[in-house]
Amino acid sequence: MLLDSASKTPTKDTNVTRTFWRYTIPAVVAMMVNGLYQIVDGIFIGHYLGAQGLAAVNLAWPIIGIIIGFGVLIGMGSGSLLSIYRGAGDNTDVQQLMGTSFWLIAILTVVAMTVLVLFGPTLLELQGASGELLHSSLAYLQVLNWGAGVTIAAGALPLLLRNNGKPEMATALLIVGALGNIVLDYFMIVEMQWQLPGAALATLISQGIVALAALYFLLTSGEENKPKGAFNQPLALEILKQGAAGLVMFLYFGFIVALHNKQLLIFASEVEVAAFAVVGYLGVIYYFIAEGVANGVQPPISYYYGAGLYQRIHTMFKLALKVSLGFGVMMVTMFYLFPKDVLGLFSEDFALLNAAERGLQLHLSTLFMDGFIFLTSMYFVAVGKGGKALVISLGNMLVQLPFLYLLPFWFGVDGVWLAVPISNITLTVIIIPLLWRDLYQLKHADMEATSGDKLCA
C-alpha cells in the first residue's frame, strides 16, 4: 500500500479500501478491547457479587461516563485537528496542539474530581439509589473518582497516538490494558475479596498502564510531537468544539442509563436494574464495534477533506456504513436466536435472567441504527463540522426523554425497554436528509474541482 513513509497517513495514491481496513480494524479492536473493561467487570461482578453488585455498578456508570467522556473529548478533538493539519500539509501547529491537549487533560481532571466529590452521592440518589445499594455504588465510585486523571489520560492519549499514524500501536496498548484488567479483576475480586472497590482499582491500574505507555510513545515518536508553548485558549476551544460530540456521546449513554435506572426502580425493582446492566454489557459489544468503525474512518476522512479528495470520502463512508449496519443486524439476530446462551455469561440467577431476556429482545431490537447515528456524527467531526455532530449527539439524548417518560405509563416495564428503539427510529428519519445534503454538496464540489482541472489542462 502506498503510504507517506514519514507520517503514515494516506496519500493521494492510497487505495481507499485498504486505507479503510488499515485504520478501521485497529480502531474496532481497540474499542472492543476497551469494552472488555466493562464486560469483564460485569462477568466477575455478576457471578461473585450478584444482582446487587450489578445494579450498584449500573447506578455508578452514568457518573463514570463523565470522566471517560472527558478523555474522548480531548482525544477526538485533538486527533481530528491533527489529521486535518497533516492532510493540508501543515505541521507548524502540531506541537502547540499537543501542549494544549496535555493542559486540557490536567484541567478536566480537576473539573471531574470536583464534580464527583460535590455531587456524586446526589447523582446516585436522583436515580433512586438508597440503603445498601447506595453504599455499594459509592464505594465503587469513590475509587474511580480519585483516579479520574488516569481515566481521562487513558481515553485521550491512545486516540492521539492513533491519529499520529500509529493505529496498531494504540490498539496493542489497549489490548495489554484489557488483559491486565482480567488478571487484576480475578485477583482483587476473587482472591482478595475486595468486592466493588477491588473491581474499580483493577480498572484504574490497567488504565494507568495504557496512559503511561501511550505518553511514552507519543513523546518519543518525533520532535514535531513534543508539546511546546503555553496553553492556547483559541486552540483549546477548537479542540473542545471538534471533540464535543464524543463527550456528548458518553453523556448520552450516562444520561439514558440514569433515566432507565430511575424508571426501572419506579416501575419494577432492583432485579430489573441488574437486568438492564447485563443487557447494557451486551449492547456495549456492538456500540464499541460501531464506534470503532466510526473512529477508524475519522483520520482518513479528515485527511481526504483537507486534501480536497471528496470522492474518496463518499467511498469510505459507504464502506463504513455497510460494515457497521451488517454487524448490527447480525448481533440483533444472535440475541433473538440465542438469548439464554449470551445472558448466561453474566449470572445464573433465574429471576435476573428472565428479566434480562425480555429486555434484551426489546431494548436492543434497533441496535444497528445506533451504528448509523454514531457514524453520521463522526463523519461531521471528520470534515470539521463539529457543530452538526454535536446537534446529532444532543438530539440522540433529547429525543428519548418523552418516550422514557410516557411509554412506562402505557406499557409498564416493557415501555422502559422500548424507549430506545422507538427514539432510534425517530432520530434516524430526521438525520438521513441532513447527511444526504452534506454528502451531495461534497459530490458537487468534487465535480466542480474535476471540471476545473480539465479546463486547465
N, C-alpha and C positions, 0 to 999 in steps of 0.2 A: 504494500500500500504506500502511496506517495504521501509522505508527511514532511513537514518542515522539521529538519533534524534538530534545530535549536529549541523550538517552542513545543514540539509535539502536537501542535494544533493542526486541524485540517487545512490543507492548502487548496487553491482553486482547482487543482487537478485531482483531488482526492475523490474516490468513488463514494457516493452518498450512503449507499447501503453498508459498505464496510465501515465507514465512519460511525454510522448509527450503532452497529453492533459493538464497535470498539468502545464507545462511550456508554452505551446502554447496559451491556452485560455487567461491567464492573459496578455501575450505579445500582442496578437491580440487586446484585449480590450484596452490595454494601447496605442497601436499605433492608433487605431480608435479614442479613446478619444483625443489623441494628434492631430489627423487630424481635430477634431471638432474645434480647434482654428482657422484654416484656413477656414473651411466650414461655421462656424457661422459668421465669419467676412465677408465672401463673401455674405451671405444672407442679412445681415444688410446693407452692403455697396451697394449691387445691388439694394435693394428696396428704400433706403433712399438717396443715393448719385449718383445712376445711372451709365450709361455706363462709364463715365469719371472716376468715383471713382474706378470701377473695373479695368479699364485699368491702372490707376495710381498704384494700388497695384501690378498688374501683372508685371509692369516695375520694381518695387522695390524688388519683390520676389527673383530674381537671386542674388541680393546682400545680402538680409537677409539669403539666403541659406548658405552663407559662415559662418555666425555666428552659425546657427543651426548645420551645418556640423562639426564645431569645437567641439561642445558638444558631438555629436555622435562619433566623432573620439576618444575622451578620454574615453567615457563610453564603447564603443565597444571594444577598445583595452585593457583597464584595465580589463573589465569583462571577456574577453576571457582568459587572463592570469590567472585571479583569479580562474576560473573554472578548468583550466589545472593543476594549483598547487594543488588544492584540490583533483582532480581525481587521482593525483600521490601520495597523502598523504603528500604533502609538504606545511606546513603552516608557514615556517620560514620567507618567503619574503612578506607575506600579508601586514604587517604594512608599510614596505617600499614602497610597491605598492600603498597603499592608500595615503601616504605622497606625493609621486611623482605625483600622479594623481591630487591632490589638487594644487600642484605647476603648473602643466600644465594648469589647469583652469585659474589661475591668469595670466600666461604668454600669453596664447592665447587670453585672454580678451584684453590685451594691444595691441596685434597684430591686432585683429579685429577692435578695435576702431580707431587705426591709419590708417588702410587701408580705412575704410569708411569715415573718415574725409578728407583724402587726395584725394581719388579717387571716392567717392560716386557720386557726380554730373557728373563727366566724364563718369562713367559707365552707368548712365541713358541716357546721350546724345548719347553714342555709340549705344544704342538701338533705337534711333530715337526720343526720347522724346524732346519736346520743348514747349515753351509758358506755358499755364496754366497747361497742362499735366505734364510738368517737375516740375513746382512749387508744384503741389499736391503730386507727388511722393516723392519729397524732404521733404515735411512736414511730411509724414508718416515715411520715412526712418530715419530722424534725431532723432525722439523719440526712436526708437529701437536701434539706434547707441549708445546712452548714457546708455542704459540698456543692452549692449552686454554681460556683465559678468553674468547677471541674466539668459539670454537665454542659454548661454553655460552651466552654472551650472544645469539648468533645463533639459538640454539634457543629461548630463553626470551622475549626481548623481542617478536618478532613475534606470539607467542601472546597476550601481554598486550595488545598493540595490537589484535589481533582481538577479544578479549573486552571491549575498551574501546569496542566499537561501530564499529570501523574494519576490517572484514574485507577490503574492497577494497584499502585502503592496505597492509595486511600482505602481501597477495598481490602487489601491484605491486613492493614492495621485494624479495621473493623472486625475482621474475622478473628484476629488474635484477641481482641477485646471480648467478643462474644464467647469464645471458647474459655477464656478466663472466667467469665461470669458464670458459666455452667459449673466449673470446678468450685468456685467460691460459694455459689448457692448451695451446693451439696455440703461443703464444709461448714458453712455458717448456719444453715437451717437444719440439716440433718444431724451432723456430728456435734456442733457446738450448741444447737438448740437455742439460737438467739432470736428465733421467730422473725417477725416482720422487720425489726431493726437490722437483723443479720442479712435479710434479703436486700435492704436498701444499701447497706455497707458493701455488699458484694458488687452491686451495680456501680457504686461510686469508684471503687478500686479499679474495676475494669475500664470505666470511662477515663480514669486518670492515666492509665497506660496508653490508651489511644491518643489522648490530648498531648501528652509529653512526646510521644513518638512523632506525631504529625507536626508539632512545633519544631522538632529537631530537623526533620526532612525539609520543611519549608525554609528554615534559616540556612541550610547547607546546600540548597539547590541552585544557587547562583546569586551573584551580587545584586542583581536587579530585584530580588525578592526580599532583601533585608529592609526592615522598616526604617524610615528616616523622616525627620520633620516632626513638628508639633501636631497636636490634634487639629485637624482641618474640619471646621464646622460645616461648610457647604458640602464637602465630600461626604461627611458623616450623614448629613441629611439625605444625600442622594443614595447612599448605601441603604439607609432605612426605608427610603421610598421604594427602591428596587426589591428589597427583601421583605417588605411588609406583608405580601401575600403569603409568604412562608410562615410568618408569625401568626397571621390571622387563621391559617390552616390549622395550626395547633390550638389556637384559642377556640376555633370552631369545634375541634374534637373535644376539648375540655369542657366547653360550654354545653355541648349537646350531651356529653356523658353526665354532667352535673344535673341537667334537666331530666334526663331519663332516670337517674338515681332518685331524684326528688319524687317524680311521678310514680315510680315503682314502689317506693316506700309508702306513698299515699294509697295507691290502688291495689297493692299486693303486700309483699313482705321482704325481709332481708334475703330470703332464698332467691327471689326474682332478681335482686340486685347482684347476687353472686352469679346467677344465670346470665345476666347481662354482661358481667365481666368475662365469662367464658366465651360468649358469642363475640364479644369485642376482641378477644385474643385471636379468634379465628378470622374475623374481619380484617384484623391488622395484617394478616398474611397477604391478602390482596392489596390493601392500602399501600403497603411498602413495595409491592411489585409495581403498582401503578405509579407511585411516587418515584420509584427508581427509573422507570421509563421516562417520566417527565423530567426528572433531574438529569438523566443521561443525554437527552436531546438539547438541553439548555445551552451547554457550551458550544456545540457546532452550530446551532441555530443563531446564537448570538454572533458567532464568527461570520456566518454567511450574511447576516444582516449588516454587520459592519463593513463587509466586503462588497455589498450590493448584489449578492448571488441569491436573488429572491426565488428563483425556480427551485433551487435546492431546498429551500425552506419548505415549499409545498411538498416535495418528495419525502422529506424526512418526517414531516408532521403526519402525512398519510400512513407511513410505515409504522410510526409510533402508535397511531390510533388503532390500527389493525392488531398490533401486539397487545396493547392494553385491554381492548374490548374482548379479544379472544381469551386471554387469561381469566377475565372476569366471568364470562359465560361458562367456562369450564369449571370454575370454582363453585358457582351457584348450582350447577348440575350435580357436582360431587356432594354438596351439602344436602341436596334433596334425595339423592340416592343412598348415601351412607352417613346419615346424621349421627347414629349411635357410635359408629367407629371413631369419628373425629372428636366427638364430645367426651368419649371415654378416656382420652388422653389426660383430662384435667381432673376427673373425680369419679368416684364410684357411688356417690350419694344419689339414691333413686329419685328423690323429690327434686334435687337440683338438676339432674339430667333430663327429667321430664319437662321442667320449666324451660331449660336451655334449648331443647329440641324444638319446641313451639316457637321460641324467639328466633332461633337460627333460620327457620324457613320463612318467617315473616320479615324480620328485620333486615336480612341480607338478600332479599329477593331481587333488588335492583342494584346489587353491588357493583356491576360493571359500569353503571352510569357515574359512579364516583370517579372511576378512571378517566372518563371523558372530561369531567369537571376539573380534575387535577391537571390534566394535560393542557386544557384550554387556558387555565390560569398561568401555568408555567410558560406557555407559548408567549403570552403577553409580557411576562417578565423578560424572556429571552430577547424580545425585539425592543426592549427599553420602554415598554408601556405599562409600568408598574401600577399606575392608577387604575387601569382596566382590570388587571389581575386582582387588585385589592377589592374592587367592586364585586367581582365574581365571588371572592372568598367571603366577603361580608354578606352577600346575598345568600350564599350557601348556609350561613348561620341563621339569618333573619327569616328566611322562608319557612324554616322548620317550626318557628315559635307558635303560629296559630294552630298547626296540626298537632303539636305536642300538647297544647292546652285543650283543644276541643275533642280530639278523637277518643281520649280515655273516657270522657263522659258518655260517649255513644257506644264504644265497644269494650270498655274496661281495659284489662291488661293488654289485650290484643291491639287496642288503639295506641298504646305506648310503642309497641313493637312496629306498628305500621307507619308511624310519623316520618321516619327517614325515607322509606321507599316512595311515599307519595310526594314528599318535598323534592326528592331527586328527579322525579318525572317532571315536576313543575319547573325546576330551575333549568333542566336540560332544554326544554322547549323555549325558554327565554334566551339562553346564551347561544344557541345554534345560529340565529341570524347575526348576532354580534360577531361571532367568529368568522362566518362566511363572508361578511362585508370586509373584514380586515384582510383575509386571505385574497379576496378579489382585488382589493387595492394593491396588494403586493404583486399579484399577477399582472395587473395593468401597468405598474411601474416597471416590471421586468420586460414587458413587451415594448414599452417606450424606449427603454435603455437599449434593447436589441435593435430596434429600428434606427436609433441614433448611431449605433456602431456601424450599421450597414451603410448609412448615408455618408458617414465619414470615410468609409472605405472606398 
